[in-house]
Amino acid sequence: MARTVLVATDKPFAKPAVDGIRDVLTKAGYTLEMLENYTTPAELVAAVATPDALIVRSDKVTKEVLAAATNLKIVVRAGAGYDNVDCEAAKAKDVVVMNTPGQNANAVAELAFGMMLNLARRKYTGKSGTELRGKTIGIHAYGNVGRCVAAIAKGFGMTVKAFDPFVAAKAMEAEGVVPVSSVEELYGSCDYISLHIPANDKTKKSINFALLSRMKKGAALINTARKEVIDEAGLLQMMAERTDFFYGTDLAPDCLAEMNEKYGERFFATAKKMGAQTAEANINAGIAAAKQIVAFFEKGDATFRVN
């Protein structure tokens, strides 16, 4: 059966990614439709009226979008995080939601280390900094990105610890990682924390002053997860009271202006969320999304379903 797949991206995929998506879909006998650089939600609402499948990046797939999608059977978020998709509304309409876990993992991990080095070397201002070798890094959530962070950290000669209640301690140990039994133990025993938890009802604002204040002298928190997991009032308190504490993120906080003005030497934020902004990740995630759609329709494969 002929299917139509809409790629809707207000921040377009790179051309090689689009070419790869088109190749996968064409070989399957599917039709590709493109909505790029759109500027209003209404444009997406109009475009989803007839397609059978939808590929997005950080685009908001709201209840309104889903209501307008009369033929839609599957939405694939090309990336790991999927909080931009209303999963409950999709489930109510019997629309499958998937992500593409692992495709952006190395890109995010490398960015985390870029920010780590930036802060360790005092943002390259010429001031004396510190080295990563011999330090301890704590990985908060040991998923695809966390595993990539661990691999890089070992190359830097760091001791690697991790906390993840969903990953067996033996699995971490087999990869040369020291498992810890609580988030408090992780934050209290590491020089660096690399944060990779999702944003949900349990995790929002969970990274608070009480937790951060456990961190060692000269410690740094690196956030490539979601800004909602940070309690910004607690973060500001930590920056004010602990003049040895550093924070790096690719998710600009709401208090960005205050952070830059008061704590610019110890704070760094990228201009936009850019964990997956590499040519390789862009291509990998886009093509993976297309392949998952074909596998879903042709084989009933819902391996990466998240709703």
Backbone hydrogen bonds in HBPLUS format (Angstrom, degrees):
<---DONOR---> <-ACCEPTOR-->    atom                        ^
c    i                          cat <-CA-CA->   ^        H-A-AA   ^      H-
h    n   atom  resd res      DA  || num        DHA   H-A  angle D-A-AA Bond
n    s   type  num  typ     dist DA aas  dist angle  dist       angle   num
A0031-THR N   A0003-ARG O   2.76 MM  28  6.17 166.2  1.78 161.9 166.2     1
A0052-ASP N   A0004-THR O   2.80 MM  48  5.35 145.5  1.92 138.8 149.5     2
A0053-ALA N   A0004-THR O   3.20 MM  49  6.55 145.0  2.33 153.8 157.1     3
A0005-VAL N   A0031-THR O   2.81 MM  26  6.16 166.1  1.83 173.1 177.7     4
A0033-GLU N   A0005-VAL O   2.82 MM  28  6.05 164.2  1.84 159.8 159.4     5
A0006-LEU N   A0053-ALA O   2.91 MM  47  6.20 170.9  1.92 149.4 148.6     6
A0055-ILE N   A0006-LEU O   2.83 MM  49  6.23 159.3  1.87 160.7 164.9     7
A0007-VAL N   A0033-GLU O   2.88 MM  26  6.26 162.4  1.91 158.5 161.8     8
A0035-LEU N   A0007-VAL O   2.87 MM  28  6.10 159.0  1.91 164.8 158.9     9
A0008-ALA N   A0055-ILE O   2.96 MM  47  6.24 157.0  2.02 169.4 176.1    10
A0009-THR N   A0035-LEU O   2.85 MM  26  6.31 156.0  1.91 162.4 170.6    11
A0037-ASN N   A0009-THR O   2.97 MM  28  6.41 134.7  2.18 152.1 148.0    12
A0017-ALA N   A0014-ALA O   2.95 MM   3  5.33 125.1  2.26 108.3 122.7    13
A0018-VAL N   A0014-ALA O   3.08 MM   4  6.48 159.0  2.12 155.6 161.9    14
A0019-ASP N   A0015-LYS O   2.83 MM   4  6.04 163.2  1.86 159.6 164.6    15
A0020-GLY N   A0016-PRO O   2.95 MM   4  6.07 149.7  2.04 137.0 145.1    16
A0021-ILE N   A0017-ALA O   2.85 MM   4  6.15 158.3  1.90 152.8 158.7    17
A0022-ARG N   A0018-VAL O   2.85 MM   4  6.04 166.7  1.87 152.3 156.2    18
A0023-ASP N   A0019-ASP O   2.97 MM   4  6.12 153.2  2.04 142.2 149.6    19
A0024-VAL N   A0020-GLY O   3.07 MM   4  6.31 163.5  2.10 150.7 153.9    20
A0025-LEU N   A0021-ILE O   3.02 MM   4  6.25 168.4  2.04 157.2 160.2    21
A0026-THR N   A0022-ARG O   2.79 MM   4  5.82 159.9  1.83 151.1 157.3    22
A0027-LYS N   A0023-ASP O   3.09 MM   4  6.14 163.4  2.12 146.9 150.9    23
A0028-ALA N   A0025-LEU O   3.11 MM   3  5.08 130.0  2.37  93.5 107.2    24
A0030-TYR N   A0025-LEU O   2.84 MM   5  5.06 162.5  1.87 155.0 148.9    25
A0029-GLY N   A0026-THR O   2.91 MM   3  4.97 154.7  1.98 103.6 111.9    26
A0043-GLU N   A0040-THR O   3.11 MM   3  5.65 141.0  2.27 112.2 120.9    27
A0044-LEU N   A0041-PRO O   3.07 MM   3  5.30 120.1  2.45 101.3 115.4    28
A0045-VAL N   A0041-PRO O   2.96 MM   4  6.29 162.2  1.99 156.1 161.6    29
A0046-ALA N   A0042-ALA O   2.97 MM   4  6.16 155.7  2.03 146.0 151.7    30
A0047-ALA N   A0043-GLU O   3.08 MM   4  6.21 149.6  2.18 139.0 147.3    31
A0048-VAL N   A0044-LEU O   3.14 MM   4  6.27 139.8  2.31 153.0 160.4    32
A0073-LYS N   A0052-ASP O   2.81 MM  21  5.60 162.4  1.84 145.5 144.2    33
A0054-LEU N   A0074-ILE O   2.98 MM  20  6.41 146.4  2.09 149.5 159.7    34
A0076-VAL N   A0054-LEU O   2.81 MM  22  6.26 163.0  1.84 165.4 171.3    35
A0056-VAL N   A0076-VAL O   3.08 MM  20  6.47 159.6  2.13 155.0 159.4    36
A0078-ALA N   A0056-VAL O   2.81 MM  22  6.03 168.9  1.83 171.2 168.3    37
A0061-VAL N   A0084-ASN O   2.89 MM  23  6.24 157.1  1.94 150.6 158.3    38
A0086-ASP N   A0061-VAL O   2.93 MM  25  6.16 163.5  1.96 167.9 163.6    39
A0066-LEU N   A0062-THR O   2.97 MM   4  6.28 166.1  1.99 154.2 157.5    40
A0067-ALA N   A0063-LYS O   2.88 MM   4  6.03 147.2  1.99 142.0 151.2    41
A0068-ALA N   A0064-GLU O   3.24 MM   4  6.43 140.8  2.40 138.9 147.4    42
A0068-ALA N   A0065-VAL O   3.17 MM   3  5.34 130.7  2.42  98.7 111.2    43
A0069-ALA N   A0066-LEU O   3.16 MM   3  5.08 146.1  2.29  97.2 107.2    44
A0096-VAL N   A0073-LYS O   2.96 MM  23  6.20 158.6  2.00 146.6 139.6    45
A0075-VAL N   A0096-VAL O   2.79 MM  21  6.24 156.0  1.84 163.0 171.4    46
A0098-MET N   A0075-VAL O   2.87 MM  23  6.30 157.4  1.92 160.0 166.9    47
A0077-ARG N   A0098-MET O   2.83 MM  21  6.18 168.7  1.85 154.4 153.6    48
A0079-GLY N   A0077-ARG O   2.82 MM   2  5.64 115.8  2.23 116.7  99.6    49
A0100-THR N   A0079-GLY O   2.92 MM  21  5.11 171.4  1.92 143.7 144.3    50
A0085-VAL N   A0082-TYR O   3.12 MM   3  5.70 164.4  2.14 117.7 120.4    51
A0087-CYS N   A0085-VAL O   2.92 MM   2  5.60 114.2  2.37 113.6  96.5    52
A0090-ALA N   A0086-ASP O   3.02 MM   4  6.27 152.9  2.10 148.2 156.6    53
A0091-LYS N   A0087-CYS O   2.88 MM   4  6.06 156.6  1.94 144.4 150.6    54
A0092-ALA N   A0088-GLU O   2.96 MM   4  6.20 152.8  2.03 145.7 153.0    55
A0093-LYS N   A0089-ALA O   3.24 MM   4  6.49 133.6  2.47 135.0 145.8    56
A0093-LYS N   A0090-ALA O   3.06 MM   3  5.18 133.2  2.29  98.1 110.9    57
A0095-VAL N   A0090-ALA O   2.77 MM   5  4.87 171.1  1.77 146.6 144.9    58
A0094-ASP N   A0091-LYS O   2.97 MM   3  4.78 159.9  2.01 103.2 108.2    59
A0306-VAL N   A0097-VAL O   2.78 MM 209  5.78 161.6  1.81 158.6 159.9    60
A0103-GLN N   A0100-THR O   3.41 MM   3  6.19 166.2  2.43 137.0 140.9    61
A0105-ALA N   A0102-GLY O   3.31 MM   3  4.88 152.8  2.39  93.1 101.0    62
A0108-VAL N   A0104-ASN O   3.05 MM   4  6.29 160.7  2.08 161.7 167.4    63
A0109-ALA N   A0105-ALA O   2.97 MM   4  6.17 162.7  2.00 152.1 157.3    64
A0110-GLU N   A0106-ASN O   2.90 MM   4  6.07 161.3  1.94 151.8 156.1    65
A0111-LEU N   A0107-ALA O   3.08 MM   4  6.28 152.0  2.17 141.5 149.1    66
A0112-ALA N   A0108-VAL O   2.96 MM   4  6.26 155.3  2.02 150.0 156.7    67
A0113-PHE N   A0109-ALA O   3.15 MM   4  6.52 152.7  2.23 146.4 152.7    68
A0114-GLY N   A0110-GLU O   2.90 MM   4  6.18 144.6  2.03 142.1 152.9    69
A0114-GLY N   A0111-LEU O   3.04 MM   3  4.85 115.9  2.47  90.4 106.9    70
A0115-MET N   A0111-LEU O   2.96 MM   4  6.28 157.8  2.01 157.0 160.9    71
A0116-MET N   A0112-ALA O   2.94 MM   4  6.13 148.1  2.05 139.1 149.1    72
A0117-LEU N   A0113-PHE O   2.90 MM   4  6.04 164.9  1.92 149.2 151.8    73
A0118-ASN N   A0114-GLY O   3.00 MM   4  6.12 154.0  2.07 140.4 148.4    74
A0119-LEU N   A0115-MET O   3.02 MM   4  6.23 159.6  2.07 148.7 152.0    75
A0120-ALA N   A0116-MET O   2.86 MM   4  6.03 159.9  1.90 148.4 155.3    76
A0121-ARG N   A0117-LEU O   2.92 MM   4  5.97 152.0  2.00 148.9 154.2    77
A0123-LYS N   A0118-ASN O   2.54 MM   5  4.72 153.0  1.61 166.1 164.7    78
A0122-ARG N   A0119-LEU O   3.02 MM   3  4.87 152.8  2.10 111.0 109.6    79
A0130-THR N   A0120-ALA O   2.87 MM  10  5.27 154.6  1.94 136.8 145.2    80
A0124-TYR N   A0121-ARG O   3.01 MM   3  5.58 145.5  2.13 115.0 124.3    81
A0125-THR N   A0122-ARG O   3.23 MM   3  6.11 147.3  2.34 122.0 126.7    82
A0135-LYS N   A0132-LEU O   2.98 MM   3  5.51 161.5  2.02 138.7 140.9    83
A0134-GLY N   A0157-GLY O   3.04 MM  23  5.95 170.7  2.04 128.4 131.4    84
A0159-THR N   A0135-LYS O   2.96 MM  24  6.30 155.4  2.02 149.8 156.4    85
A0191-ASP N   A0136-THR O   2.81 MM  55  5.29 143.2  1.94 135.9 147.5    86
A0192-TYR N   A0136-THR O   3.12 MM  56  6.49 151.3  2.21 154.6 158.0    87
A0137-ILE N   A0159-THR O   2.87 MM  22  6.26 161.8  1.90 173.6 176.4    88
A0161-LYS N   A0137-ILE O   2.90 MM  24  6.16 169.5  1.91 166.1 167.5    89
A0138-GLY N   A0192-TYR O   2.71 MM  54  6.07 162.4  1.74 153.7 159.2    90
A0194-SER N   A0138-GLY O   2.83 MM  56  6.21 161.8  1.87 163.8 169.0    91
A0139-ILE N   A0161-LYS O   2.84 MM  22  6.18 155.8  1.90 136.5 143.4    92
A0163-PHE N   A0139-ILE O   3.04 MM  24  6.42 157.8  2.09 160.0 160.5    93
A0140-HIS N   A0194-SER O   2.99 MM  54  6.13 164.3  2.02 152.6 157.8    94
A0196-HIS N   A0140-HIS O   2.98 MM  56  5.81 150.2  2.08 157.5 159.3    95
A0141-ALA N   A0163-PHE O   3.03 MM  22  5.91 148.2  2.13 154.8 164.2    96
A0147-ARG N   A0143-GLY O   2.92 MM   4  6.08 152.8  2.00 151.0 157.0    97
A0148-CYS N   A0144-ASN O   3.26 MM   4  6.53 152.2  2.34 140.3 147.2    98
A0148-CYS N   A0145-VAL O   3.02 MM   3  5.13 116.2  2.44  98.6 114.4    99
A0149-VAL N   A0145-VAL O   2.87 MM   4  6.20 157.4  1.93 157.3 164.4   100
A0150-ALA N   A0146-GLY O   2.95 MM   4  6.18 156.6  2.01 145.7 151.8   101
A0151-ALA N   A0147-ARG O   3.06 MM   4  6.31 157.3  2.11 145.2 150.5   102
A0152-ILE N   A0148-CYS O   3.09 MM   4  6.35 160.7  2.13 150.8 155.2   103
A0153-ALA N   A0149-VAL O   2.86 MM   4  6.02 161.9  1.89 153.5 159.3   104
A0154-LYS N   A0150-ALA O   3.05 MM   4  6.27 153.3  2.12 150.1 155.5   105
A0155-GLY N   A0152-ILE O   2.98 MM   3  5.18 120.4  2.35 100.0 115.0   106
A0156-PHE N   A0152-ILE O   3.20 MM   4  6.63 134.9  2.41 142.0 154.6   107
A0156-PHE N   A0153-ALA O   3.01 MM   3  5.05 130.1  2.27  96.1 109.9   108
A0158-MET N   A0153-ALA O   3.08 MM   5  5.43 168.3  2.10 147.0 146.6   109
A0157-GLY N   A0154-LYS O   2.98 MM   3  5.01 154.7  2.05 102.2 110.1   110
A0178-VAL N   A0160-VAL O   2.85 MM  18  6.15 177.2  1.85 152.7 153.2   111
A0162-ALA N   A0178-VAL O   3.01 MM  16  6.29 144.1  2.14 150.2 149.5   112
A0180-VAL N   A0162-ALA O   3.00 MM  18  6.11 148.3  2.10 163.1 161.5   113
A0167-VAL N   A0164-ASP O   3.13 MM   3  5.57 171.8  2.14 120.0 121.5   114
A0171-ALA N   A0168-ALA O   3.04 MM   3  5.30 127.7  2.32 102.2 115.6   115
A0172-MET N   A0168-ALA O   3.28 MM   4  6.74 152.0  2.37 149.4 156.6   116
A0173-GLU N   A0169-ALA O   2.91 MM   4  6.19 168.6  1.93 157.5 160.6   117
A0174-ALA N   A0170-LYS O   2.94 MM   4  6.04 149.7  2.04 140.9 148.5   118
A0175-GLU N   A0172-MET O   2.90 MM   3  5.27 143.9  2.03 107.5 118.7   119
A0177-VAL N   A0172-MET O   3.01 MM   5  5.05 160.2  2.05 135.8 134.3   120
A0176-GLY N   A0173-GLU O   3.01 MM   3  5.03 161.1  2.05 111.3 111.8   121
A0186-LEU N   A0182-SER O   3.16 MM   4  6.47 153.6  2.23 142.9 150.1   122
A0187-TYR N   A0183-VAL O   3.04 MM   4  6.29 170.6  2.05 154.8 155.3   123
A0188-GLY N   A0184-GLU O   2.99 MM   4  6.01 146.6  2.10 141.7 151.4   124
A0189-SER N   A0186-LEU O   3.31 MM   3  5.54 157.9  2.37 105.0 111.3   125
A0220-ALA N   A0191-ASP O   2.96 MM  29  6.48 146.6  2.07 148.0 158.2   126
A0193-ILE N   A0220-ALA O   2.99 MM  27  6.48 149.8  2.08 156.9 164.7   127
A0222-ILE N   A0193-ILE O   2.81 MM  29  6.03 164.8  1.83 171.7 176.9   128
A0195-LEU N   A0222-ILE O   2.89 MM  27  6.10 174.1  1.89 175.7 177.0   129
A0203-THR N   A0200-ASN O   3.12 MM   3  5.33 126.5  2.41 101.6 115.4   130
A0204-LYS N   A0200-ASN O   2.98 MM   4  5.82 155.1  2.04 166.8 166.0   131
A0206-SER N   A0203-THR O   2.91 MM   3  5.06 154.7  1.98 136.0 130.6   132
A0205-LYS N   A0228-GLU O   2.89 MM  23  6.17 144.6  2.02 132.2 142.7   133
A0207-ILE N   A0229-VAL O   3.02 MM  22  6.06 165.9  2.04 175.6 173.6   134
A0231-ASP N   A0207-ILE O   3.08 MM  24  5.79 177.3  2.08 135.2 135.4   135
A0212-LEU N   A0208-ASN O   2.88 MM   4  6.10 175.9  1.89 162.7 164.1   136
A0213-SER N   A0209-PHE O   2.79 MM   4  5.67 158.3  1.83 151.8 156.6   137
A0214-ARG N   A0211-LEU O   3.13 MM   3  5.62 159.5  2.18 112.0 118.4   138
A0215-MET N   A0212-LEU O   2.96 MM   3  5.61 165.0  1.98 121.5 126.3   139
A0219-ALA N   A0216-LYS O   3.08 MM   3  5.33 144.4  2.21 138.8 133.8   140
A0246-PHE N   A0219-ALA O   3.04 MM  27  6.36 152.1  2.12 148.6 155.8   141
A0221-LEU N   A0246-PHE O   3.01 MM  25  6.40 156.6  2.06 148.0 149.1   142
A0248-GLY N   A0221-LEU O   2.94 MM  27  6.33 165.0  1.96 162.7 166.9   143
A0223-ASN N   A0248-GLY O   2.84 MM  25  6.28 162.3  1.87 157.0 161.3   144
A0250-ASP N   A0223-ASN O   3.27 MM  27  6.77 151.9  2.35 166.3 166.2   145
A0229-VAL N   A0226-ARG O   3.42 MM   3  5.94 159.1  2.47 109.4 114.4   146
A0230-ILE N   A0227-LYS O   3.13 MM   3  5.70 163.2  2.15 117.0 122.3   147
A0234-GLY N   A0231-ASP O   3.00 MM   3  5.30 116.7  2.41 104.2 119.2   148
A0235-LEU N   A0231-ASP O   2.87 MM   4  6.19 148.7  1.97 149.0 159.4   149
A0236-LEU N   A0232-GLU O   2.92 MM   4  6.08 164.1  1.94 148.4 151.2   150
A0237-GLN N   A0233-ALA O   3.05 MM   4  6.26 153.4  2.12 141.3 148.9   151
A0238-MET N   A0234-GLY O   2.89 MM   4  6.09 154.2  1.95 144.5 151.6   152
A0239-MET N   A0235-LEU O   2.90 MM   4  6.20 161.8  1.93 154.2 158.6   153
A0240-ALA N   A0236-LEU O   3.01 MM   4  6.15 150.4  2.10 143.1 151.0   154
A0241-GLU N   A0237-GLN O   2.87 MM   4  6.02 164.2  1.89 154.5 158.4   155
A0242-ARG N   A0238-MET O   2.78 MM   4  5.47 154.3  1.84 147.0 154.0   156
A0245-PHE N   A0242-ARG O   3.07 MM   3  5.57 166.6  2.09 123.2 124.0   157
A0247-TYR N   A0266-ARG O   2.98 MM  19  6.47 159.0  2.02 161.4 168.3   158
A0268-PHE N   A0247-TYR O   3.02 MM  21  6.55 148.3  2.12 153.0 159.2   159
A0249-THR N   A0268-PHE O   2.91 MM  19  6.38 151.8  1.99 153.5 162.9   160
A0270-THR N   A0249-THR O   3.10 MM  21  6.69 147.0  2.22 146.7 156.7   161
A0256-LEU N   A0253-PRO O   3.13 MM   3  5.15 134.6  2.34 118.8 115.0   162
A0259-MET N   A0255-CYS O   2.94 MM   4  6.16 160.9  1.97 159.2 165.5   163
A0260-ASN N   A0256-LEU O   2.89 MM   4  6.12 164.1  1.92 158.5 162.0   164
A0261-GLU N   A0257-ALA O   2.94 MM   4  6.06 161.3  1.97 148.0 153.7   165
A0262-LYS N   A0258-GLU O   2.92 MM   4  5.92 171.6  1.93 152.4 154.9   166
A0263-TYR N   A0259-MET O   2.83 MM   4  5.24 147.6  1.93 134.2 144.8   167
A0266-ARG N   A0263-TYR O   2.86 MM   3  5.54 148.0  1.96 122.0 131.4   168
A0277-GLN N   A0274-MET O   3.02 MM   3  4.79 162.5  2.05 103.8 108.8   169
A0278-THR N   A0276-ALA O   2.88 MM   2  5.75 137.7  2.06 103.9  92.1   170
A0282-ASN N   A0278-THR O   2.98 MM   4  6.02 165.1  2.00 153.6 158.2   171
A0283-ILE N   A0279-ALA O   3.08 MM   4  6.23 161.7  2.12 146.6 150.8   172
A0284-ASN N   A0280-GLU O   2.87 MM   4  6.01 171.5  1.87 155.7 158.7   173
A0285-ALA N   A0281-ALA O   2.93 MM   4  5.92 173.6  1.93 153.0 154.9   174
A0286-GLY N   A0282-ASN O   3.27 MM   4  6.23 161.4  2.31 139.6 145.1   175
A0287-ILE N   A0283-ILE O   3.05 MM   4  6.13 172.7  2.05 158.9 160.8   176
A0288-ALA N   A0284-ASN O   2.96 MM   4  6.00 155.2  2.02 144.3 152.2   177
A0289-ALA N   A0285-ALA O   2.97 MM   4  6.12 154.3  2.04 144.6 151.0   178
A0290-ALA N   A0286-GLY O   3.17 MM   4  6.50 157.2  2.22 145.5 150.8   179
A0291-LYS N   A0287-ILE O   2.97 MM   4  6.23 161.8  2.00 152.6 157.4   180
A0292-GLN N   A0288-ALA O   2.91 MM   4  6.12 152.8  1.99 149.3 156.7   181
A0293-ILE N   A0289-ALA O   3.09 MM   4  6.34 149.8  2.18 145.7 153.2   182
A0294-VAL N   A0290-ALA O   3.13 MM   4  6.44 162.5  2.16 151.6 155.4   183
A0295-ALA N   A0291-LYS O   2.93 MM   4  6.13 163.3  1.96 149.0 154.0   184
A0296-PHE N   A0292-GLN O   2.91 MM   4  6.01 145.5  2.03 139.7 149.0   185
A0297-PHE N   A0293-ILE O   3.06 MM   4  6.34 166.1  2.08 154.3 156.2   186
A0298-GLU N   A0294-VAL O   2.86 MM   4  5.88 164.7  1.88 156.2 161.2   187
A0299-LYS N   A0295-ALA O   2.87 MM   4  5.26 148.3  1.97 129.0 137.8   188
A0301-ASP N   A0295-ALA O   3.23 MM   6  5.48 166.6  2.25 125.3 121.3   189
A0300-GLY N   A0296-PHE O   2.93 MM   4  4.46 132.0  2.16 115.9 123.7   190
A0305-ARG N   A0302-ALA O   3.07 MM   3  5.35 157.8  2.12 123.5 121.4   191
